[in-house]
Amino acid sequence: MNASSLFMAGALIIGALIPVQVAFNAQLGGVTKHPVTAGLIVFLIGTAAFLAVAAAMRPQLPSLAGLIEGPKTIWLGGLIAAAYVLSIVIVTPKLGVGLTTVLIVAGQLLMALLLDHFGAFGTAQQSINLWRIAGAAMIVAGVVAIKTH
């Protein structure tokens, strides 16, 4: 098995865990009775996990000056993650895990195709073509199928 296959398998496994995360976070929202409290707990646990991994691996930390000199967009990933957790805690009890997850995947794919097409934020440029449009259409069709059946 080559490195590319390992990365693809890893991505598939992590992708399979996303609906589990959606269900768990929705449960947490039910227990805490507030999506902000649930999100705070999720991020506290995530922070503790990253602190433990960092303590074990001892990665070199960037300087504050280096972070400040970087693209301003580097600060937005955490905000997007917070919005994601907050939204799944609110949306999942209303739509269910399946529909919530397929909508998230559809949104991810559509945005990914745009980012690839324009090579946005320093990513490799990959033009939209008929195959990519067909793949996106199938995902959108999946949203419709899951929503209506």
C-alpha positions as CSV (number, residue, x, y, z in Angstrom):
1,M,0.0,0.0,0.0
2,N,1.5,3.3,-1.0
3,A,1.4,6.6,0.9
4,S,-1.4,8.0,-1.1
5,S,-3.6,5.0,-0.3
6,L,-2.8,5.4,3.4
7,F,-3.8,9.0,3.3
8,M,-7.0,8.2,1.5
9,A,-7.8,5.5,4.0
10,G,-7.1,7.9,6.8
11,A,-9.4,10.6,5.3
12,L,-12.1,8.0,4.8
13,I,-11.9,6.9,8.4
14,I,-12.0,10.4,9.7
15,G,-14.8,11.2,7.4
16,A,-16.7,8.2,8.8
17,L,-16.2,9.7,12.3
18,I,-17.9,13.0,11.4
19,P,-21.5,11.7,11.7
20,V,-20.5,10.2,15.0
21,Q,-19.2,13.5,16.2
22,V,-22.4,15.1,15.0
23,A,-24.4,12.7,17.1
24,F,-22.2,13.1,20.1
25,N,-22.2,16.9,20.0
26,A,-26.0,16.9,19.6
27,Q,-26.3,14.6,22.7
28,L,-24.0,17.0,24.6
29,G,-26.2,19.9,23.6
30,G,-29.2,18.0,25.0
31,V,-27.4,17.4,28.3
32,T,-26.1,21.0,28.6
33,K,-29.3,22.5,27.4
34,H,-27.4,25.2,25.5
35,P,-25.3,25.0,22.3
36,V,-22.7,27.4,23.5
37,T,-22.0,25.4,26.6
38,A,-21.8,22.3,24.5
39,G,-19.3,23.9,22.2
40,L,-17.2,25.2,25.1
41,I,-17.0,21.7,26.5
42,V,-16.1,20.2,23.0
43,F,-13.3,22.8,22.6
44,L,-12.0,22.3,26.2
45,I,-11.7,18.6,25.6
46,G,-10.1,19.2,22.2
47,T,-7.6,21.7,23.8
48,A,-6.7,19.1,26.5
49,A,-6.1,16.5,23.8
50,F,-3.9,18.8,21.8
51,L,-2.0,19.8,25.0
52,A,-1.3,16.2,25.8
53,V,-0.2,15.4,22.2
54,A,2.0,18.6,22.2
55,A,3.5,17.6,25.5
56,A,4.4,14.1,24.2
57,M,5.6,15.2,20.7
58,R,7.2,18.5,21.7
59,P,6.7,20.3,18.4
60,Q,8.6,23.5,17.7
61,L,6.2,26.4,18.4
62,P,6.1,29.4,16.0
63,S,7.0,32.8,17.3
64,L,4.3,35.3,17.8
65,A,6.0,37.6,15.3
66,G,5.9,34.7,12.7
67,L,2.2,34.2,13.3
68,I,1.4,37.9,13.1
69,E,3.4,38.1,9.8
70,G,1.4,35.2,8.3
71,P,-1.7,35.6,6.3
72,K,-4.6,37.1,8.3
73,T,-6.8,34.2,7.2
74,I,-4.8,31.7,9.5
75,W,-6.9,33.0,12.4
76,L,-10.2,32.1,10.9
77,G,-10.0,28.3,11.1
78,G,-10.7,28.3,14.8
79,L,-13.8,30.5,14.3
80,I,-15.1,28.3,11.5
81,A,-14.6,25.2,13.7
82,A,-16.5,27.0,16.5
83,A,-19.3,27.9,14.1
84,Y,-19.4,24.3,12.9
85,V,-19.7,22.8,16.4
86,L,-22.3,25.3,17.4
87,S,-24.4,24.7,14.3
88,I,-24.4,20.9,14.5
89,V,-25.5,21.1,18.1
90,I,-28.4,23.3,17.0
91,V,-29.3,21.7,13.6
92,T,-28.9,17.9,14.3
93,P,-31.8,17.6,16.7
94,K,-34.0,19.2,14.1
95,L,-32.8,17.5,10.9
96,G,-31.2,14.2,12.1
97,V,-27.6,13.0,11.8
98,G,-28.0,11.8,8.1
99,L,-29.4,15.0,6.6
100,T,-27.1,17.2,8.7
101,T,-24.1,15.3,7.7
102,V,-25.0,15.1,4.0
103,L,-25.6,18.9,3.9
104,I,-22.2,19.4,5.6
105,V,-20.5,17.2,3.0
106,A,-22.3,18.9,0.1
107,G,-21.3,22.3,1.4
108,Q,-17.7,21.1,1.9
109,L,-17.5,19.7,-1.6
110,L,-19.1,22.7,-3.3
111,M,-16.7,25.1,-1.5
112,A,-13.7,22.7,-2.1
113,L,-14.4,22.8,-5.9
114,L,-14.4,26.6,-5.9
115,L,-11.2,26.8,-3.8
116,D,-9.5,24.3,-6.1
117,H,-10.7,26.0,-9.2
118,F,-9.2,29.4,-8.1
119,G,-6.2,27.9,-6.2
120,A,-7.5,30.0,-3.2
121,F,-5.3,30.5,-0.1
122,G,-2.2,29.1,-1.7
123,T,-3.8,25.7,-2.5
124,A,-3.0,23.8,-5.7
125,Q,-5.2,25.0,-8.6
126,Q,-7.4,22.3,-10.2
127,S,-10.0,23.6,-12.7
128,I,-13.6,22.6,-12.5
129,N,-14.5,20.2,-15.2
130,L,-17.5,18.0,-16.2
131,W,-16.4,15.1,-13.9
132,R,-16.1,17.4,-10.9
133,I,-19.5,19.0,-11.7
134,A,-21.0,15.5,-12.1
135,G,-19.6,14.5,-8.7
136,A,-21.0,17.6,-7.1
137,A,-24.4,17.0,-8.8
138,M,-24.5,13.5,-7.3
139,I,-23.8,14.8,-3.8
140,V,-26.6,17.4,-4.3
141,A,-28.9,14.6,-5.6
142,G,-28.0,12.7,-2.4
143,V,-29.2,15.6,-0.3
144,V,-32.5,15.7,-2.1
145,A,-32.9,11.9,-1.8
146,I,-32.1,11.9,1.9
147,K,-34.4,14.9,2.6
148,T,-37.4,13.6,0.7
149,H,-37.3,9.9,1.4
